[in-house]
């Protein structure tokens, strides 16, 4: 099934370039009934080892197939950090799909307590303080391998101070199944 997921993401992006719709959702769901089950996905594009686009869903709110197609196109063309993917880049881009578990809240007293409840390298984290919210997939631990680095960057991604854990934001964790 992993190869099928990658092919769907690749074809969704290709179809956008060609202004076509070659994917047959009905046939895909018939062949893979699990595609009709709600699932949250992230699609990450890399080019020459550098991030080139990453868009996804944190909560399962539509069928896996629909979420994957939407997020593949969005990662290629709608990530506000990058200009839209070019056809030339598409020939060389690597696609990684993350299938997310349902986020679970982490109840914690203080930063040390939170540190004892987070599994470095395994947990994806959602951080929210009032209207500010950000997430890092578990793969981000590869670039930010310590609890302190990971959370200071996540706080900044949410538009908060690097030490935002002191203000006790809400924290959830999730796990991913990587497909690449």
C-alpha positions in Angstrom: 0.0 0.0 0.0 2.9 2.4 0.7 3.9 2.5 -3.0 0.2 3.2 -3.9 0.1 6.2 -1.5 3.3 7.6 -3.1 2.0 7.1 -6.6 -1.3 8.9 -5.7 0.6 11.9 -4.3 2.9 12.0 -7.3 0.0 11.7 -9.7 -2.0 14.4 -7.9 0.9 16.8 -8.4 1.4 15.7 -12.0 -2.3 16.2 -12.8 -2.1 19.8 -11.5 0.7 20.6 -13.9 -1.3 19.0 -16.8 -4.7 20.4 -15.7 -6.0 16.8 -15.8 -7.6 14.4 -13.4 -6.3 10.9 -14.1 -6.9 9.5 -10.6 -10.0 7.3 -10.3 -11.1 7.7 -6.6 -13.9 5.1 -6.9 -11.5 2.4 -8.3 -8.8 3.3 -5.7 -11.3 3.0 -2.8 -12.6 -0.3 -4.3 -9.0 -1.7 -4.4 -8.1 -0.2 -1.0 -11.1 0.3 1.2 -9.0 1.9 3.9 -8.7 4.9 1.6 -12.3 5.8 2.6 -11.5 5.9 6.3 -10.8 9.4 7.7 -7.0 9.9 8.3 -4.8 12.9 8.8 -1.8 13.1 6.5 1.2 15.4 5.9 3.0 15.5 2.6 6.6 16.7 2.7 8.6 17.5 -0.5 12.4 17.8 -0.5 14.7 18.8 -3.2 18.5 18.2 -2.9 17.9 17.3 0.7 16.2 20.7 1.4 12.6 21.2 2.4 10.6 22.3 -0.6 7.1 22.1 0.7 5.2 20.6 3.6 1.4 20.8 4.2 -0.9 18.5 6.1 -3.8 17.9 8.4 -3.5 17.4 12.2 -7.0 16.0 12.7 -8.6 13.3 10.5 -11.5 15.2 8.9 -11.9 13.6 5.5 -11.1 10.2 3.9 -7.4 9.3 3.6 -7.5 9.4 -0.2 -9.0 13.0 -0.3 -6.6 14.2 2.4 -3.6 12.8 0.6 -4.5 14.3 -2.8 -5.3 17.7 -1.2 -2.1 17.8 0.8 0.1 16.6 -2.0 -1.1 19.5 -4.2 -0.9 22.0 -1.4 2.7 21.0 -0.5 3.7 21.5 -4.2 1.8 24.7 -4.9 0.4 26.3 -1.8 3.1 26.3 1.0 3.4 30.0 1.7 7.1 29.6 2.5 7.9 28.6 -1.1 7.0 29.5 -4.7 5.0 26.9 -6.5 6.9 23.8 -7.6 8.1 24.0 -11.2 7.8 21.1 -13.7 11.6 20.8 -13.7 11.8 20.6 -9.9 9.0 17.9 -9.9 11.3 15.6 -11.9 13.8 15.6 -8.9 11.6 16.2 -5.9 11.3 13.5 -3.2 7.9 12.8 -1.6 7.4 11.7 1.9 3.9 11.0 3.4 3.2 11.0 7.1 0.1 9.2 8.3 -0.8 10.7 11.7 -2.3 9.1 14.8 -5.0 11.0 16.6 -3.3 13.8 18.7 -3.4 13.2 22.5 -3.1 16.0 25.1 -0.1 16.0 27.4 -1.0 17.2 30.9 2.0 18.6 32.6 2.9 20.7 35.7 6.1 22.4 34.4 8.8 22.2 31.7 10.6 19.3 33.5 7.4 17.4 33.8 6.7 17.9 30.1 10.2 16.8 29.3 9.7 13.6 31.1 6.5 12.9 29.1 7.8 13.7 25.6 9.6 10.9 23.6 12.4 12.7 21.8 12.7 11.4 18.2 9.3 9.7 18.2 6.6 12.3 19.1 5.1 14.9 16.8 4.1 17.9 18.8 1.3 20.4 18.6 1.7 23.5 20.7 -1.0 26.1 21.2 -1.2 29.3 23.3 -4.4 31.2 22.7 -4.8 31.7 18.9 -1.2 30.8 18.1 -0.6 27.2 17.1 2.2 25.2 15.4 3.3 21.7 14.9 6.5 19.8 14.2 6.4 16.3 12.7 8.6 13.7 14.5 11.1 14.0 11.6 12.0 17.5 12.8 13.9 15.8 15.8 16.5 14.9 13.2 17.4 18.6 12.7 16.6 19.7 16.3 17.7 16.7 18.4 17.3 18.1 21.9 14.1 18.9 23.8 15.3 22.5 24.3 16.1 23.1 20.7 12.9 21.4 19.4 10.6 23.4 21.7 12.3 26.8 21.3 12.0 26.5 17.5 8.4 25.2 17.8 7.5 28.2 20.1 9.0 30.5 17.5 7.1 28.8 14.7 3.9 29.6 16.6 4.9 33.2 16.8 5.8 33.0 20.5 8.9 33.7 22.5 11.5 30.8 22.4 10.9 30.2 26.1 7.1 30.0 25.7 6.9 26.7 27.7 7.2 28.9 30.8 3.7 30.3 30.0 2.3 26.7 29.9 0.9 26.4 26.4 -1.4 23.4 25.6 0.6 20.5 24.2 -0.5 17.4 22.2 1.6 14.6 20.9 1.0 12.2 17.9 3.0 9.5 16.1 3.4 9.0 12.4 3.8 6.2 10.0 6.3 7.4 7.4 5.9 6.5 3.7 8.8 7.4 1.4 
